[in-house]
Amino acid sequence: MTTAETDLTALAAHDTSSRGVSAPQAWAVAAGIAVIMVQGVVYFLLIRHQAEGFADLLGRASNFQSLKTTGNI
C-alpha cells in the first residue's frame, strides 16, 4: 500500500464519521417535526373555526381602542 492510498483511506474514514448523525439528534429532529405536525392538525381542526366565536371579544377590544383615542365608544 502506498502513502497516497493510506492517506485516501484515512480521509475516507474520517469523512464518513464526521457526516453521521447521532441517535439522540435524530430523535430530537423527529420529535420536533412531530410537534409541528400535531400543532398544524390542531390548528386546522380546532382553532381556525373559532374566529367567529371571538367576534364579540374583538368588538370589545375595538371599543376600548376607540375609548382610548376619542373618549367615546
Steps between C-alpha positions, in 0.01 A plus 500: 500500500639839406492814707239656270270200542543512876418871503188446286385215724547713812325794337205284394467356851515848648238640261243230566530532877459880493182483288312267733215616718472362849185320613398771754529765229286295263237448770501872583444593136225239467332623819517861380341411169229301681420796726471734201272252321274459806479877547397539137229236533366657821493841333317381190250281687425713806635851513440647154123451532484709816553835329126574503479389863729787601315770305350643820839507668657669198217755497557582864872542438413738217272694736782537750730632228233752395450604862873543541540721193172699488348469845178359345395150410 
